[in-house]
Amino acid sequence: MSDRAVSERYTVRDYLLWEGDWELIHGAPVAMAPSPAVAHQQLSAAIFRQLDELLDDCPRCQALFEIDVEFADDTVVRPDVLVICYTPEGDRLTRAPDLIFEVLSRPTARRDEVVKFELYRSEGVTHYVLVYPEVRKAKVYQLFAGEYRKVADFSNETHHFELSACAMDFDFSRLWQRLGERQASA
């Protein structure tokens, strides 16, 4: 008998029956962290608000938050904020977004920096932004020839995103305006 542990693999069909907050990555269930902290919520809201405003004049693109993205029959993730430039077929997203923002926290940092980084790259997400609340910095990556290249780190600068259906200038300085004084001294 083998010493290797048997690992069960699940599908989206299984995932849809589960209670609680989960992601499913290559057939493996991953428990979501408890409800995000206030700073995480403030940043996610600031990102969404700005994207939503910037996309007001773009009839094809829209910003969404906390929505499941089914990349495959065995992979469902829930990014913090994303932009799609297509009309979803049905109630769920089954194609790669153009842009994903993940706000990092200690419990999710490795998953966002390693696992989701590779997943989003392989699924063709054109722009991936990792937001670090404690240091008030965002790392922007763009897909070139199937690989992510770091564009730059942003704190108080503006970055021009070229999406598949429109373009926008995102002002990273606006993200930090509502964070409490405690984060300012971190």
C-alpha positions as CSV (number, residue, x, y, z in Angstrom):
1,M,0.0,0.0,0.0
2,S,1.3,3.5,-0.9
3,D,2.3,6.0,1.8
4,R,0.9,8.8,-0.3
5,A,-2.3,10.4,1.1
6,V,-5.3,10.2,-1.1
7,S,-6.4,13.6,-2.2
8,E,-10.0,14.2,-3.3
9,R,-10.7,16.5,-6.3
10,Y,-13.8,18.5,-6.6
11,T,-15.7,20.2,-9.5
12,V,-17.8,23.3,-9.8
13,R,-20.9,21.1,-9.4
14,D,-19.6,20.1,-5.9
15,Y,-18.6,23.7,-5.1
16,L,-22.1,25.0,-5.8
17,L,-23.4,22.7,-3.0
18,W,-21.0,23.8,-0.3
19,E,-22.0,26.1,2.6
20,G,-19.7,28.9,3.7
21,D,-17.1,30.8,1.7
22,W,-14.8,28.7,-0.5
23,E,-12.7,28.9,-3.6
24,L,-11.9,25.9,-5.7
25,I,-8.4,25.8,-7.3
26,H,-7.5,23.0,-9.6
27,G,-10.0,20.7,-7.8
28,A,-8.8,21.5,-4.3
29,P,-11.1,23.4,-1.9
30,V,-9.6,26.5,-0.3
31,A,-11.4,28.1,2.7
32,M,-11.8,31.8,2.4
33,A,-10.4,34.0,5.2
34,P,-12.9,35.4,7.7
35,S,-14.6,38.6,6.7
36,P,-12.0,41.2,5.6
37,A,-10.9,43.9,8.0
38,V,-12.1,47.5,7.7
39,A,-9.0,48.7,5.8
40,H,-9.4,45.9,3.3
41,Q,-13.1,46.8,2.8
42,Q,-12.2,50.5,2.4
43,L,-9.6,49.8,-0.2
44,S,-11.9,47.4,-2.1
45,A,-14.6,50.0,-2.1
46,A,-12.3,52.7,-3.2
47,I,-11.0,50.6,-6.1
48,F,-14.5,49.6,-7.2
49,R,-15.8,53.2,-6.9
50,Q,-13.0,54.6,-9.0
51,L,-13.2,51.8,-11.7
52,D,-17.0,52.2,-11.9
53,E,-16.6,56.0,-12.4
54,L,-13.9,55.5,-15.0
55,L,-16.0,53.0,-17.0
56,D,-19.1,55.2,-17.1
57,D,-18.5,56.0,-20.7
58,C,-17.5,52.5,-21.8
59,P,-20.5,50.6,-22.9
60,R,-18.6,47.2,-23.0
61,C,-16.7,47.2,-19.7
62,Q,-17.9,47.0,-16.1
63,A,-16.4,46.8,-12.7
64,L,-17.6,44.0,-10.3
65,F,-16.6,43.0,-6.8
66,E,-16.7,39.8,-4.8
67,I,-18.0,37.7,-7.7
68,D,-17.1,34.1,-8.5
69,V,-15.1,33.5,-11.7
70,E,-15.2,29.9,-13.0
71,F,-12.0,29.4,-14.9
72,A,-12.5,25.6,-15.4
73,D,-14.7,22.8,-14.2
74,D,-12.4,22.5,-11.2
75,T,-11.5,26.1,-10.5
76,V,-13.6,29.0,-9.1
77,V,-12.1,32.0,-7.4
78,R,-13.5,35.2,-6.0
79,P,-11.3,38.2,-6.7
80,D,-11.8,41.4,-4.6
81,V,-12.5,43.7,-7.6
82,L,-12.4,43.0,-11.3
83,V,-13.2,44.5,-14.7
84,I,-14.8,42.5,-17.5
85,C,-15.2,43.8,-21.1
86,Y,-17.8,41.4,-22.3
87,T,-21.4,40.5,-21.5
88,P,-21.5,37.4,-19.2
89,E,-23.4,34.4,-20.5
90,G,-25.8,33.7,-17.6
91,D,-25.4,34.6,-14.0
92,R,-21.7,33.5,-13.6
93,L,-18.4,34.6,-15.1
94,T,-16.8,31.9,-17.1
95,R,-14.2,34.0,-19.0
96,A,-11.1,35.8,-17.8
97,P,-11.5,39.4,-16.7
98,D,-9.3,42.1,-18.3
99,L,-8.2,43.4,-14.9
100,I,-8.2,41.9,-11.4
101,F,-7.3,43.7,-8.1
102,E,-6.5,41.7,-5.0
103,V,-6.1,43.5,-1.6
104,L,-3.6,41.5,0.4
105,S,-3.9,40.5,4.0
106,R,-1.6,38.3,6.0
107,P,-3.9,35.2,5.7
108,T,-4.2,35.5,1.9
109,A,-0.9,37.0,0.8
110,R,0.7,33.8,-0.3
111,R,-2.4,32.7,-2.2
112,D,-2.6,36.1,-4.0
113,E,1.1,36.4,-4.7
114,V,1.8,32.8,-5.8
115,V,-1.3,30.7,-6.5
116,K,-3.6,33.3,-8.0
117,F,-0.7,35.0,-9.7
118,E,0.0,31.8,-11.6
119,L,-3.7,31.0,-12.1
120,Y,-4.5,34.5,-13.5
121,R,-1.4,34.4,-15.8
122,S,-2.3,31.0,-17.2
123,E,-6.0,32.0,-17.7
124,G,-5.0,35.2,-19.6
125,V,-6.0,37.9,-17.2
126,T,-4.3,40.9,-18.9
127,H,-3.7,43.1,-15.8
128,Y,-3.2,41.9,-12.2
129,V,-2.8,44.4,-9.4
130,L,-1.7,43.4,-5.9
131,V,-2.6,46.0,-3.3
132,Y,-0.6,46.2,0.0
133,P,-2.6,48.2,2.5
134,E,0.0,48.3,5.3
135,V,2.6,50.0,3.1
136,R,0.1,51.9,0.8
137,K,1.5,50.4,-2.3
138,A,0.2,48.5,-5.4
139,K,2.2,46.3,-7.7
140,V,0.9,46.3,-11.2
141,Y,1.6,43.3,-13.6
142,Q,0.7,43.1,-17.2
143,L,0.6,40.0,-19.4
144,F,3.1,40.0,-22.3
145,A,3.6,36.9,-24.4
146,G,1.9,34.7,-21.8
147,E,4.0,35.9,-18.9
148,Y,3.4,38.6,-16.3
149,R,5.8,41.5,-16.3
150,K,5.9,44.0,-13.5
151,V,4.9,47.4,-14.8
152,A,5.8,49.3,-11.6
153,D,4.9,49.9,-7.9
154,F,2.3,52.6,-7.4
155,S,1.5,54.7,-4.3
156,N,0.5,58.2,-5.4
157,E,0.8,57.9,-9.2
158,T,-1.6,57.3,-12.0
159,H,-1.4,54.3,-14.3
160,H,-2.9,54.0,-17.8
161,F,-4.7,50.7,-18.3
162,E,-5.4,49.5,-21.8
163,L,-8.3,47.1,-21.6
164,S,-9.7,45.1,-24.6
165,A,-12.6,47.6,-25.1
166,C,-11.4,50.8,-23.6
167,A,-8.7,52.6,-21.7
168,M,-8.5,54.4,-18.3
169,D,-6.2,56.3,-16.0
170,F,-6.4,54.9,-12.5
171,D,-5.2,57.2,-9.7
172,F,-3.7,55.1,-7.0
173,S,-3.4,58.1,-4.6
174,R,-7.2,58.0,-4.2
175,L,-7.0,54.5,-2.6
176,W,-5.4,55.7,0.6
177,Q,-7.6,58.7,1.3
178,R,-10.1,56.8,3.6
179,L,-7.7,54.6,5.5
180,G,-7.5,55.3,9.2
181,E,-4.6,57.1,10.8
182,R,-3.3,53.8,12.2
183,Q,-2.5,52.6,8.7
184,A,-0.8,55.9,7.8
185,S,1.9,55.3,10.4
186,A,2.4,51.6,9.5
